[in-house]
Amino acid sequence: MFTISELKAKKLPELQEIAKGLDIPKYRSLKKLDLVYKVLDHQAADPKAVAEVIEETSSETPTKAKAPQKKTQKSAPKKNTRSADDSKKEPTKDSSQNDAKASGKTDDKSEKPQRKPRQVKATSDNDNSKQSDNNRSKNNRSRKDNNSNANNNSNNNRSAKDNNNSSSNNNNNSNSNSNNNRNNNNNRNNNNNANNSNNGNKDTRNRYREPDYEFDGLIESEGVLDIMQDGYGFLRSSDYNYLSSPDDIYVSQSQIRLFGLKTGDTVLGVIRPPKEGEKYFPLIKVSKINGLDPSVVRDRVSFEHLTPLFPKEKFNIAERQSTISTRIMDLFAPIGKGQRGMIVSQPKTGKTMLLKDVANAIAANHPEVYQMILLIDERPEEVTDMQRNVKGEVVASTFDKEAHEHVRVANIVLEKAKRLVECGHDVVILLDSITRLARAYNTVQPASGKILSGGVDANALHKPKRFFGAARNIENGGSLSIIATALTETGSKMDEVIFEEFKGTGNSELILDRKVADKR
């Protein structure tokens, strides 16, 4: 197989022969670099054809290499015969010129074996010239002829010296020119390298680009799925209370359909960094859904079709990390798996402290239970205290947030709990408080024209009742328990209406008296 360095080392005719073997169209009109990339693209598309072309070129190269050797061997004697004939015609001039050439080429080591036969012929010609001169002298030629021959010989010697000087000058000039060309080429290469280093990847003459480093499959992340109206979704982070954040992971519509994902699914998968033009980290591989294999979760039964039962198993909150409050609560108002309980009291009675003790007792005695503490419209310092002192997931929306954020956080927590129950997990939601959650739903609810006493919309309490009524024990595994706090005797007619609506929904109710709190 060809590499880019091998193709760049080849000349343009060789590349054209390779392109001709590969049937590349319009290869004669292409430049060298374009032809190199065309061959590489053809090689990636059809490597077998490139292998055949390589075999053909390898078989043709030795024959082509032998051909010029034969030509040089044949051409050498032709030059010798011509020089011999010329020497017969003009012996004196050729002898001097051959002497000049022989003296001029003494520095060339490669032409030493070809110089010897020329010297032999030159000496033979000189002997013949001497014999002819002797014969002429014997025939009583005039002195003028001798003088003319002497002048000719001196002129020939001068011309030979001039030829030697010119040849040496030509050699020096050629050497200096070659050195200058080499220096110029080196300077050009250095300038090109400097320009390339200055320009970085902005070299327009070369289309070769540095390879992009792939980080696919290196990062693994987890989040709760929130599906949009357009069909795609995002994995929300619990660090931002499942609201939109920079940590969101994009999930495509095809992945949602393939794995049967729903809003609230906890997805663990492999992600990659965003490319050019992308804003989010996309999910490229799903590893687990709600702690189970994706093939198992795909065939699950939805929460609405599961069979609800009464609570049968009790939470042990009077053993490890128990307090007097949890022991009394375990005696008089025990909590079972699938319980729908309410803690009712006036403000500043200690509902939040009791909820914290219950959460720590459940976490210590039942590590198999997934516990979420949902704080709606609470004070920020209570949120911080709950996050530091409770072993469980704390999701909060403080009173400085808007009502639609309260509703959104509560909905995604409920959907997450439902998806875990569908997969057979035991889930506990500790809500503080359901009264403020109902107020938020009432604020968000569009006006229907029917208003109850206290300013409550007729349809506003439907969704919070669905939230509280989702707690149930499931046949053949799984349960959802919700323990919520409710406010009474606040002087607000709305709070009284909300409490009366939820009073018949729950199956457990614990009432705290403000008199005991006042005596402390």
C-alpha positions as CSV (number, residue, x, y, z in Angstrom):
1,M,0.0,0.0,0.0
2,F,1.2,3.5,-0.8
3,T,1.8,6.1,1.9
4,I,1.7,9.8,1.5
5,S,5.5,10.1,1.9
6,E,6.2,7.5,-0.8
7,L,3.8,9.2,-3.2
8,K,5.4,12.6,-2.6
9,A,8.8,11.2,-3.2
10,K,7.8,10.0,-6.7
11,K,8.0,12.2,-9.8
12,L,5.0,13.4,-11.7
13,P,5.3,10.9,-14.6
14,E,5.5,8.0,-12.2
15,L,2.3,9.3,-10.4
16,Q,0.6,9.6,-13.8
17,E,1.4,6.0,-14.6
18,I,0.0,4.9,-11.3
19,A,-3.1,7.0,-11.9
20,K,-3.4,5.5,-15.4
21,G,-3.4,2.0,-13.9
22,L,-6.1,3.0,-11.4
23,D,-8.3,4.6,-14.1
24,I,-8.4,8.0,-12.5
25,P,-10.1,10.5,-14.8
26,K,-8.3,13.6,-16.1
27,Y,-5.1,12.6,-14.3
28,R,-2.9,14.4,-16.9
29,S,-4.4,17.8,-16.0
30,L,-3.8,17.4,-12.2
31,K,-0.9,18.7,-10.2
32,K,1.3,16.5,-8.2
33,L,-0.3,17.1,-4.8
34,D,-3.8,16.7,-6.2
35,L,-2.7,13.5,-7.9
36,V,-1.2,12.2,-4.6
37,Y,-4.5,12.7,-2.8
38,K,-6.5,11.2,-5.7
39,V,-4.3,8.0,-5.5
40,L,-4.8,7.9,-1.7
41,D,-8.6,8.4,-2.0
42,H,-8.7,5.6,-4.6
43,Q,-6.5,3.4,-2.4
44,A,-9.0,3.9,0.5
45,A,-11.9,3.0,-1.7
46,D,-10.4,0.1,-3.6
47,P,-7.2,-1.3,-2.0
48,K,-7.1,-4.4,-4.2
49,A,-6.8,-2.4,-7.4
50,V,-3.9,-0.4,-5.8
51,A,-2.1,-3.7,-4.9
52,E,-2.3,-4.8,-8.5
53,V,-0.9,-1.6,-9.7
54,I,2.0,-1.9,-7.2
55,E,2.8,-5.4,-8.5
56,E,2.8,-4.1,-12.1
57,T,5.0,-1.2,-11.4
58,S,7.4,-3.4,-9.4
59,S,7.7,-5.8,-12.4
60,E,8.2,-3.0,-14.8
61,T,10.9,-1.1,-12.9
62,P,13.9,-3.6,-13.4
63,T,13.3,-3.6,-17.2
64,K,13.2,0.1,-17.3
65,A,16.4,0.3,-15.3
66,K,18.3,-2.0,-17.6
67,A,17.4,-0.1,-20.8
68,P,19.4,3.1,-20.3
69,Q,22.5,1.1,-19.4
70,K,22.4,-0.6,-22.9
71,K,22.0,2.8,-24.5
72,T,25.0,4.2,-22.8
73,Q,27.1,1.2,-23.6
74,K,26.2,1.5,-27.3
75,S,26.6,5.2,-27.4
76,A,30.1,5.2,-26.0
77,P,31.9,3.4,-28.9
78,K,30.1,5.7,-31.5
79,K,31.8,8.7,-30.0
80,N,35.2,6.9,-30.1
81,T,34.8,6.0,-33.8
82,R,33.9,9.6,-34.7
83,S,36.8,10.9,-32.8
84,A,39.0,8.3,-34.5
85,D,37.8,9.4,-38.0
86,D,38.3,13.0,-37.2
87,S,41.8,12.3,-36.0
88,K,42.6,10.6,-39.3
89,K,41.5,13.7,-41.2
90,E,43.1,16.3,-38.9
91,P,45.8,14.6,-36.8
92,T,47.5,17.7,-35.4
93,K,44.4,19.5,-34.2
94,D,42.7,16.5,-32.7
95,S,45.9,15.4,-30.9
96,S,46.2,18.8,-29.3
97,Q,42.5,18.9,-28.4
98,N,42.6,15.3,-27.0
99,D,45.6,16.3,-24.9
100,A,43.6,19.3,-23.6
101,K,40.6,17.2,-22.8
102,A,42.7,14.6,-21.1
103,S,44.5,17.2,-19.0
104,G,41.1,19.0,-18.2
105,K,39.5,15.8,-16.9
106,T,42.2,14.7,-14.6
107,D,40.1,15.7,-11.6
108,D,37.1,13.4,-12.6
109,K,37.7,10.0,-11.0
110,S,34.7,8.4,-12.7
111,E,36.1,8.9,-16.2
112,K,39.6,7.5,-15.7
113,P,39.0,4.1,-17.4
114,Q,37.7,5.9,-20.6
115,R,40.7,8.3,-20.7
116,K,43.3,5.6,-21.3
117,P,42.3,4.4,-24.8
118,R,42.0,8.0,-25.9
119,Q,45.6,8.7,-24.8
120,V,46.8,5.6,-26.7
121,K,45.1,6.8,-29.9
122,A,46.5,10.3,-29.3
123,T,50.0,9.0,-28.9
124,S,49.6,6.9,-32.1
125,D,48.4,9.9,-33.9
126,N,51.3,11.9,-32.6
127,D,53.7,9.2,-33.8
128,N,52.1,9.3,-37.2
129,S,52.4,13.1,-37.3
130,K,56.1,12.9,-36.4
131,Q,56.7,10.3,-39.1
132,S,55.0,12.5,-41.6
133,D,57.1,15.5,-40.5
134,N,60.2,13.4,-40.9
135,N,59.2,12.3,-44.4
136,R,58.4,15.9,-45.3
137,S,61.8,17.0,-44.0
138,K,63.4,14.2,-46.0
139,N,61.6,15.5,-49.1
140,N,63.4,18.9,-48.5
141,R,60.3,20.9,-47.5
142,S,61.0,24.5,-47.0
143,R,61.7,26.1,-43.6
144,K,58.5,28.1,-43.9
145,D,56.5,24.9,-43.6
146,N,58.5,24.0,-40.5
147,N,58.0,27.5,-39.1
148,S,54.3,27.3,-39.8
149,N,54.1,23.9,-38.1
150,A,56.0,25.3,-35.1
151,N,53.6,28.2,-35.0
152,N,50.7,25.9,-35.3
153,N,52.0,23.7,-32.5
154,S,52.5,26.8,-30.3
155,N,49.0,28.0,-31.2
156,N,47.6,24.6,-30.4
157,N,49.5,24.5,-27.1
158,R,48.1,27.9,-26.3
159,S,44.6,26.8,-27.3
160,A,45.0,23.7,-25.1
161,K,46.0,25.9,-22.2
162,D,43.1,28.1,-22.9
163,N,40.8,25.1,-23.1
164,N,42.2,23.8,-19.8
165,N,41.7,27.2,-18.2
166,S,38.1,27.5,-19.6
167,S,37.3,23.9,-18.6
168,S,38.6,24.6,-15.1
169,N,36.8,27.8,-15.0
170,N,33.6,26.0,-16.2
171,N,34.1,23.4,-13.5
172,N,34.6,26.1,-10.9
173,N,31.6,28.0,-12.1
174,S,29.5,24.8,-12.2
175,N,30.6,23.9,-8.7
176,S,30.0,27.5,-7.4
177,N,26.6,27.5,-9.2
178,S,25.7,24.1,-7.7
179,N,26.8,25.4,-4.2
180,N,24.8,28.5,-4.7
181,N,21.8,26.6,-5.8
182,R,22.1,24.3,-2.8
183,N,22.4,27.3,-0.5
184,N,19.4,29.0,-2.1
185,N,17.4,25.8,-1.8
186,N,18.4,25.5,1.9
187,N,17.4,29.1,2.5
188,R,14.1,28.6,0.7
189,N,13.4,25.5,2.8
190,N,14.3,27.4,6.0
191,N,12.1,30.2,4.9
192,N,9.3,27.8,4.2
193,N,9.7,26.1,7.6
194,A,9.7,29.5,9.3
195,N,6.6,30.5,7.4
196,N,4.9,27.3,8.2
197,S,5.8,27.7,11.9
198,N,4.4,31.2,11.9
199,N,1.3,30.5,10.0
200,G,0.4,27.3,11.9
201,N,-2.2,25.3,10.0
202,K,-2.9,28.2,7.5
203,D,-0.7,26.8,4.8
204,T,-2.8,27.1,1.6
205,R,-0.4,25.2,-0.6
206,N,-0.7,22.0,1.2
207,R,-4.1,20.5,1.9
208,Y,-2.7,18.0,4.5
209,R,-4.3,18.7,7.9
210,E,-3.2,17.6,11.3
211,P,-5.2,14.6,12.6
212,D,-8.0,15.4,15.0
213,Y,-7.6,13.6,18.3
214,E,-10.6,11.5,19.2
215,F,-11.8,11.3,22.8
216,D,-14.8,9.1,22.1
217,G,-15.4,6.5,24.8
218,L,-13.2,8.1,27.4
219,I,-15.8,10.0,29.4
220,E,-18.7,8.2,31.2
221,S,-21.5,10.3,32.8
222,E,-24.9,9.8,34.4
223,G,-28.1,11.9,34.5
224,V,-31.9,11.9,34.6
225,L,-33.6,12.1,31.2
226,D,-35.8,15.0,30.5
227,I,-37.6,14.6,27.1
228,M,-38.6,17.7,25.2
229,Q,-41.7,18.2,23.0
230,D,-39.7,17.7,19.8
231,G,-38.7,14.1,20.8
232,Y,-35.1,14.5,21.8
233,G,-34.0,14.9,25.4
234,F,-31.3,15.9,27.8
235,L,-29.7,14.1,30.8
236,R,-30.0,16.6,33.6
237,S,-27.5,16.8,36.5
238,S,-28.5,16.5,40.1
239,D,-25.9,19.2,41.0
240,Y,-28.3,21.8,39.3
241,N,-31.5,20.2,40.8
242,Y,-32.4,18.7,37.4
243,L,-32.8,22.1,35.7
244,S,-31.0,23.1,32.5
245,S,-27.3,23.5,33.0
246,P,-23.9,23.4,31.2
247,D,-23.6,19.7,32.3
248,D,-26.6,18.6,30.1
249,I,-26.0,15.7,27.8
250,Y,-27.9,15.5,24.5
251,V,-29.9,12.3,23.8
252,S,-31.1,11.8,20.2
253,Q,-34.6,10.8,19.3
254,S,-33.4,7.5,17.8
255,Q,-31.7,6.5,21.1
256,I,-34.9,7.3,23.0
257,R,-36.9,5.0,20.7
258,L,-34.3,2.3,20.6
259,F,-34.1,1.8,24.3
260,G,-37.7,2.8,25.2
261,L,-36.6,5.6,27.4
262,K,-39.0,7.8,29.4
263,T,-38.8,11.0,31.3
264,G,-37.1,10.3,34.7
265,D,-34.9,7.4,33.6
266,T,-31.5,7.5,35.2
267,V,-29.1,6.8,32.3
268,L,-25.4,5.9,32.6
269,G,-23.5,6.0,29.4
270,V,-20.5,7.1,27.4
271,I,-20.3,10.6,25.9
272,R,-17.9,12.5,23.7
273,P,-16.9,16.1,23.5
274,P,-18.9,18.4,21.2
275,K,-17.6,19.0,17.7
276,E,-17.7,22.1,15.6
277,G,-21.2,23.5,15.5
278,E,-22.4,21.4,18.5
279,K,-23.4,22.9,21.9
280,Y,-23.8,19.8,24.1
281,F,-22.0,16.6,24.9
282,P,-23.9,13.9,23.0
283,L,-24.5,10.4,24.3
284,I,-22.9,7.8,22.1
285,K,-23.4,4.6,24.2
286,V,-25.9,3.5,26.9
287,S,-24.4,1.3,29.6
288,K,-27.2,1.1,32.2
289,I,-30.7,2.4,32.7
290,N,-31.9,2.7,36.3
291,G,-29.0,0.4,37.4
292,L,-30.1,-2.4,35.1
293,D,-29.1,-3.7,31.6
294,P,-30.8,-1.8,28.8
295,S,-32.2,-5.1,27.3
296,V,-34.1,-5.7,30.6
297,V,-35.5,-2.2,30.9
298,R,-36.8,-2.1,27.4
299,D,-39.6,-4.7,28.2
300,R,-40.7,-3.1,31.5
301,V,-44.3,-2.5,32.5
302,S,-45.3,1.2,32.9
303,F,-46.1,2.6,36.4
304,E,-49.7,3.1,35.6
305,H,-50.3,-0.6,34.9
306,L,-48.6,-1.9,38.0
307,T,-50.8,-3.4,40.7
308,P,-50.9,-1.3,43.9
309,L,-51.2,-2.9,47.3
310,F,-51.4,-1.9,51.0
311,P,-48.0,-1.5,52.8
312,K,-46.8,-4.9,54.1
313,E,-43.2,-4.3,55.2
314,K,-42.3,-1.7,57.9
315,F,-39.3,0.6,58.0
316,N,-37.2,0.0,61.1
317,I,-36.4,3.6,62.3
318,A,-35.9,2.7,66.0
319,E,-32.6,0.8,65.7
320,R,-29.4,2.3,64.4
321,Q,-29.1,6.2,64.5
322,S,-32.5,6.4,66.1
323,T,-33.7,9.3,68.4
324,I,-36.6,9.6,70.9
325,S,-38.7,11.1,68.1
326,T,-38.1,8.2,65.7
327,R,-38.7,5.6,68.4
328,I,-42.1,7.2,69.4
329,M,-43.0,7.5,65.8
330,D,-42.1,3.9,65.2
331,L,-44.4,3.0,68.1
332,F,-47.5,5.1,67.3
333,A,-47.3,5.9,63.6
334,P,-45.0,3.3,61.9
335,I,-44.0,3.8,58.3
336,G,-44.3,1.0,55.8
337,K,-43.0,0.5,52.3
338,G,-45.6,2.2,50.1
339,Q,-46.9,4.5,52.8
340,R,-48.6,7.8,52.0
341,G,-48.1,9.7,55.2
342,M,-48.5,13.3,56.3
343,I,-46.9,15.2,59.2
344,V,-49.3,18.0,60.1
345,S,-48.5,20.9,62.4
346,Q,-48.3,24.7,62.7
347,P,-45.2,26.6,61.5
348,K,-42.1,26.5,63.6
349,T,-43.1,23.2,65.3
350,G,-40.2,21.0,64.2
351,K,-41.5,19.2,61.1
352,T,-38.2,19.6,59.2
353,M,-36.2,18.3,62.2
354,L,-38.4,15.3,62.5
355,L,-38.1,14.7,58.8
356,K,-34.4,14.8,59.0
357,D,-34.3,12.2,61.8
358,V,-36.6,9.9,59.8
359,A,-34.3,10.2,56.8
360,N,-31.2,9.3,58.7
361,A,-32.9,6.4,60.4
362,I,-34.1,5.0,57.1
363,A,-30.7,5.4,55.5
364,A,-28.9,3.7,58.3
365,N,-31.3,0.7,58.6
366,H,-32.3,0.2,55.0
367,P,-29.4,0.8,52.6
368,E,-31.3,-0.9,49.8
369,V,-33.9,2.0,49.7
370,Y,-33.3,4.9,47.3
371,Q,-34.1,8.1,49.3
372,M,-34.8,11.6,48.0
373,I,-35.5,14.6,50.1
374,L,-37.5,17.2,48.1
375,L,-37.6,20.7,49.6
376,I,-40.0,23.1,47.9
377,D,-40.2,26.9,48.7
378,E,-37.9,26.4,51.8
379,R,-35.2,28.6,53.2
380,P,-31.7,28.2,51.7
381,E,-30.0,27.6,55.0
382,E,-32.3,24.7,55.6
383,V,-31.3,23.3,52.3
384,T,-27.6,23.5,53.2
385,D,-28.2,21.9,56.6
386,M,-30.2,19.1,55.0
387,Q,-27.5,18.4,52.4
388,R,-24.8,18.2,55.0
389,N,-26.6,16.1,57.6
390,V,-28.7,13.7,55.7
391,K,-27.5,10.6,53.8
392,G,-29.6,10.9,50.7
393,E,-30.2,12.8,47.5
394,V,-31.4,16.4,48.4
395,V,-33.3,18.2,45.6
396,A,-34.3,21.7,46.5
397,S,-36.1,24.7,45.0
398,T,-35.8,27.6,47.5
399,F,-38.3,30.4,48.0
400,D,-36.3,32.8,45.8
401,K,-37.1,30.8,42.8
402,E,-40.2,31.1,40.6
403,A,-43.3,28.9,40.9
404,H,-42.7,27.1,37.6
405,E,-39.3,26.0,38.8
406,H,-40.9,24.5,41.9
407,V,-43.3,22.6,39.7
408,R,-40.6,21.5,37.2
409,V,-38.3,20.1,40.0
410,A,-41.2,18.3,41.7
411,N,-42.3,16.7,38.4
412,I,-38.9,15.4,37.4
413,V,-38.4,14.0,41.0
414,L,-41.7,12.2,40.8
415,E,-40.9,10.8,37.3
416,K,-37.5,9.6,38.5
417,A,-39.2,7.8,41.4
418,K,-41.7,6.1,39.1
419,R,-39.0,4.8,36.7
420,L,-37.1,3.3,39.6
421,V,-40.2,1.6,40.9
422,E,-40.9,0.2,37.5
423,C,-37.5,-1.5,37.7
424,G,-38.2,-3.0,41.1
425,H,-36.6,-0.6,43.5
426,D,-37.9,0.7,46.8
427,V,-38.0,4.5,46.8
428,V,-38.8,7.0,49.6
429,I,-39.6,10.7,48.9
430,L,-39.6,13.0,51.9
431,L,-41.4,16.2,50.8
432,D,-41.3,19.5,52.7
433,S,-43.8,20.9,52.2
434,I,-46.8,19.7,50.2
435,T,-48.7,22.9,51.1
436,R,-46.2,25.1,49.3
437,L,-46.1,22.7,46.4
438,A,-49.8,23.1,46.0
439,R,-49.5,26.8,46.1
440,A,-46.9,26.7,43.3
441,Y,-49.3,24.5,41.2
442,N,-52.1,27.0,41.8
443,T,-49.9,29.8,40.6
444,V,-48.8,28.1,37.4
445,Q,-52.3,26.7,36.6
446,P,-54.1,28.7,33.8
447,A,-57.3,30.3,35.0
448,S,-60.3,28.0,34.4
449,G,-62.9,30.5,35.7
450,K,-63.9,28.2,38.7
451,I,-62.3,29.4,41.9
452,L,-62.8,27.7,45.3
453,S,-62.7,29.3,48.6
454,G,-59.4,30.8,49.6
455,G,-58.5,31.7,45.9
456,V,-57.7,28.1,44.9
457,D,-58.4,27.2,41.3
458,A,-60.7,24.3,40.8
459,N,-58.1,22.4,38.6
460,A,-55.0,23.5,40.6
461,L,-55.0,20.7,43.1
462,H,-55.3,17.9,40.6
463,K,-51.6,17.6,39.9
464,P,-50.4,17.8,43.5
465,K,-52.9,15.2,44.4
466,R,-51.5,13.0,41.6
467,F,-48.0,13.6,43.1
468,F,-49.1,12.5,46.6
469,G,-51.3,9.7,45.3
470,A,-48.4,8.1,43.4
471,A,-47.1,6.5,46.6
472,R,-48.0,2.8,46.6
473,N,-46.7,-0.7,47.3
474,I,-46.3,-2.7,44.1
475,E,-47.1,-6.4,43.7
476,N,-44.1,-8.5,42.9
477,G,-41.5,-6.0,44.0
478,G,-41.0,-2.2,44.2
479,S,-42.6,0.4,46.3
480,L,-42.9,4.2,46.5
481,S,-43.3,5.9,49.9
482,I,-44.0,9.6,50.3
483,I,-43.9,11.3,53.7
484,A,-45.0,15.0,53.3
485,T,-45.4,17.8,55.7
486,A,-48.5,20.0,55.7
487,L,-49.2,23.4,57.3
488,T,-52.3,24.1,59.3
489,E,-53.6,27.0,61.4
490,T,-51.5,29.6,59.5
491,G,-54.4,32.0,59.2
492,S,-54.7,31.4,55.5
493,K,-57.9,30.0,54.0
494,M,-55.9,28.6,51.1
495,D,-53.8,26.4,53.4
496,E,-56.9,25.1,55.1
497,V,-58.4,24.1,51.7
498,I,-55.2,22.4,50.6
499,F,-55.0,20.4,53.9
500,E,-58.6,19.3,53.6
501,E,-58.0,18.1,50.1
502,F,-55.0,16.0,51.0
503,K,-56.5,14.8,54.2
504,G,-58.5,12.1,52.4
505,T,-55.7,11.2,50.0
506,G,-53.2,10.0,52.6
507,N,-53.3,6.7,54.6
508,S,-51.3,8.0,57.6
509,E,-51.3,11.2,59.5
510,L,-49.1,12.4,62.3
511,I,-50.2,15.7,64.1
512,L,-47.7,17.8,66.0
513,D,-49.0,20.2,68.8
514,R,-47.5,23.7,69.0
515,K,-47.9,23.7,72.8
516,V,-45.1,21.2,73.2
517,A,-42.9,23.3,71.1
518,D,-43.7,26.4,73.1
519,K,-42.8,24.7,76.3
520,R,-39.2,23.9,75.1
